[in-house]
Amino acid sequence: MDPKLTEVSQLFERFKAAFLRSDFDTCTTFLSQLKVLLTQFRSLPPLFEDTPNAIRELNLARDIYEHAVVLSVKTEDQDAFERDFFQLKPYYTDAGNRLPPSPQEYPILGLNLLRLLVQNRIAEFHTELELLSPTALENPCIKHAVELEQSFMEGAYNRVLSARQTVPHETYVYFMDLLAKTVRDEIAGCSEKAYDYLSINDVREMLLFSSERELLEYIKEEHSEWEIKNKIVYFQKAKESAPCKEIPSLHLINQTLSYARELERIV
């Protein structure tokens, strides 16, 4: 085996061992070293030179970047996820006809769709969706993200929150938790506008918490301005009703008539 290929393979094995024991700091260090070593392979994107070990190098590099994407989820680093995903993507598109299918391809593509949904990048979500094949669109990982987006756009927040229980891959939980927080914040904002107060049980059901304890923790962390008394949540505690301002109707009428006369004169 080529000495460079051997060096990368051995370092990658050390990376995977650290990953299995959840030593993510060590994984990050190894990953930086692996990325530098991969630049020595001219068979990789964007060159794609037909070297003697091209297939093995492409396969190894794809495996490394797939692990990098999963590592970014484990470390909750969305910026790293985006960088690593775009480094990985050419191995699914441009090198797809040279490599056997990866079992991680659809889970990672679905994970990227979920990330775009969490970040409210809906236009990019649909752009990525249009690039997928009909086969990919039928995959449970892709369908999960599509159904979530449809539920989110329809305002069916209960379906969005309950979808966490049926994630097609364990790496999806991180983004599902972020999406659940976004949805709950949206419901909470609407509740503040619609009601002065509600029973604590009604608020729990609206925000789809399974227990009162979870609701109280959410209120403490996200809405400390809400007041709870006798099992009632008062939304308007810190909001004083602002006095209504008088509308200068006569002034506005005179101004509008003045604009109309000037427009008539110009025409």
N, C-alpha and C positions, 0 to 999 in steps of 0.2 A: 504494500500500500504506500501511496505517496506520503512522505514525512509530514507535509503540511496538513493533509487530510487526517492523518493519525493524530496529530496534535489537537486539531479541532474536535475530533471525535472523543478523545480522552477528556478534554476540558468540559465537553458537553455532558459526559457521564458524571463528572463531579457536580456540574450544575443540577442535573436531575436528582442526584443524591441529596443535595442541599434543599431542593424543592420539596422532596418527599418528607423531609423533617421540618418543613416550614421555616427554614432559615433564609428568609427572603432578602436580608441584607447581603448575605454571601452570594445569593443568586444574582442580585443586581450587579455585584462586582464581577462575577464570572461572565455575565451577559455582556458587559462593556468590553471585556477582553475578547469574547467570541465575535462580536461585531467587527472589531479591528482585524482579527484573523481572517474573517470571511472576505475582507477586501482584497486578499491575495488571490482569490479564485476568479479567474476571468470568464468562467462559465456562467457566473451569476448575473442577474440583471444589473445594469442595462446592457452589458456587452453580449451575453449569451454565446460566448465562443464555444465551438465544438471541441473541447479538450478531451483527453483520454478518460478522465474521471468525471466528466460533466454530469452524468445522471446521478452519481453518488453525491457529488457536491451539491447539486440542486436539491436533492432529497434531504440531505443533512441541513442545509440552510433553511429550507421550508420548515423542518421540524424545530429548529432553533427559534425561528420567528413566531411559530405557533405557541411555543412555550413562553416566549416574551410577552405575547398578548395576554395569555392567562396570568402571567406574573403581574402585569399591570393592573389586572382586576383584583388580584389578591392584595396588592399594596394600595388599592383604591386611587390609582394615579391615572386620571382620564387623559392627561396630555401625553403620557407615555403610551397609553393604549392607542391613541390616534397615530402617533409616530410609528409604532411597531406594526399596526395594522396596514398602513400604507407601504411599509417595507415588505410586508408579507403578500400583499394583494397581487403583485406581478407573478408570483409562483402559482396562483390560482388561475390567472388569465393568460399571460404570455407564455408561461412554461407548462400550462395545463396539459397540452398534447404530448409532452415529453415525459411526464411523471405519472405514476399510478395515482388514482384519486386518494385524497387524504380523508380519513374519518373525521378529522377536526374541521374540515372546510365549512360545512353548513352550520355547525354550532358557532363558529367564529363569525361567519357572515351575518347570522342572526343576532349575535351579540353586538356587532357594529350597528345594525339597524336599531337595536334597543338603545344603544348609546345616543344615537342621533335623536331618537324620540325623547329621551330624558333631557337632552340639551335643547329641545324644542327647535331642532333644525329640520323642519318638516320638508322643505324643498329638497334638501340633500337626501333625506330619507327616501323620497319618491324617485330621485335620480338613481340611487343605488338599487332600488327595487326594479327599475326598468332595465337595468343591466343584467339581471338574473335570468337564467333559462327557465322554461316551464317546469322542468324537473326540479330545479331548486325551489321554485315557488310552492311546490307540493310537499317540501320537506317540513316536518313538524317544527323545527327551529325557526324557519322563515315564516311559516304560517302563524306562529305564536306572536312574532313581532308585528305582523300585518294586522292580526285581530286586535292587538293592543292599540295600535294606531287608530283603527276604526272606532273602537270603544271610546278612546280619548277624545276624538273629534266629535263624536255623538254626545259626549257628556255623560256616558254610561260609566260613571266612576266606580260603581260597585263591581262591575265586571273587571275593571282595571286592577282594583285592589285584590279581588279574589283570585286573579290570574297568578299571583305569587305562589299559590299552593300547587300549581300545575306547570311549573317551569320545566322546559324540556332538557335543561342542562344545569348542573349545580353552579356554574359560573354566572348564570343569569341573576342570581339572588341579589348581588350587589346593586345592579342597575334597577331591579324591581323595587328594592327598598327606596332608592332615590326617587323613582317614579311615584311610589306610594306617598312619599312626603309631599311631592309636588301636588298630587291630587288632593290630599288632605288640606294643604294650605289653600287650595282653590275653593274647596267646600267651606272651610272656615271663613274665608273672606266673604263668600256669598251669604253665609249665615249671619255675619255681623251686619250686613246691609239689610237683610230681610227681617231680622228679629231683634228685639231689645233683650230678651232673655228666653231660655229654654231649660227644661229639666235636664239634669245631668245624664239621665238615661237616654233622652232624645238626642242629646249631643253625641253620646257614645255611639248610638246607632247610625247617626248621620255620617260620622267620621269612620265608621266601620272598625271600631276597636272591639276586641273580644272581651276586654275587662275594663272596669272603672279605673283600676290602677294605671293601665296604659294610657287612658285618656288624661288622667291627672298629671302624669309625667309629660305628656305632650303639651298640655296647657302651661305647665311650669316652664318648659324649655322654649316654647314658641309663642305663647300668648299670655305672658305674665300680667297683661293689663286686664284680662278677664277676671271677674270677681265671682267667687262661689260662696253662696250662702244657702243653708237649708236645702241642699241638693238641687239648687237652681244656679245655672250659669248666667251671669249678667254680662252681656257683651259690651254695653255702652258705659261702663264705669268711668273710663278715662276720657270719654267723649262728651264734651259739653255742647249742648245745642247752640249753634251759632245764631245770633239774631238775624232775622231776614232784612235784607237791604232793600230800601225803596228803589223801584225802577224809575228812572227819570223819563217817563213816557212822553211828556210834551216835548222835551228836548230831542228825543229820538225821532219823533214825528217831524219836527221842524228840520232836523238834519237830513232825513230821508227825502223830504220834499225839495230841499235845496239841491241834493244830489240829482234828483229827477229833472229839475229845471236846467241844471248845468249840462246834463246828458242830452236833453232835448235841444239845447242851444248848439252843442257841438255837432250833433247829427244834422 
